[in-house]
Amino acid sequence: MDYNELKRLNGLQTRINLALIHWDPIGIQNFGIFAHNVYLEYVRYIDPIIEVISVRSKLEKLLLDLAADVTGLDRENRKLRLEIERLVKSLMEIYKEEEFKRESK
């Protein structure tokens, strides 16, 4: 993916990407000259998230698996679980807001 492809993301996809950038579990924003890559780094996770976003338990499992894979942390890590809980809440709110916008049209 390149920066031109970011322009083709719809509202829900863009907001999910921004939530993942804010979360940034691998800390790519701290990589100096590579920090700009954060906009592209998490895009590959958008579609799998959208597939499960309406089911809290599935979304939580997906994000825990993702976080454990990229960070090497244990899925039972308390800090990681708290971060995932906050991210799940945020993503589900985003989904509801975007669905409301879509249905209101």
Sequence and secondary structure as in RCSB ss.txt:
>XXXX:A:sequence
MDYNELKRLNGLQTRINLALIHWDPIGIQNFGIFAHNVYLEYVRYIDPIIEVISVRSKLEKLLLDLAADVTGLDR
ENRKLRLEIERLVKSLMEIYKEEEFKRESK
>XXXX:A:secstr
  HHHHTT  HHHHHHHHHHHHH TT GGGSGGGGGGHHHHTGGGHHHHHHHTT HHHHHHHHHHHHHHHH   T
T HHHHHHHHHHHHHHHHHHHHHHHHHHH 
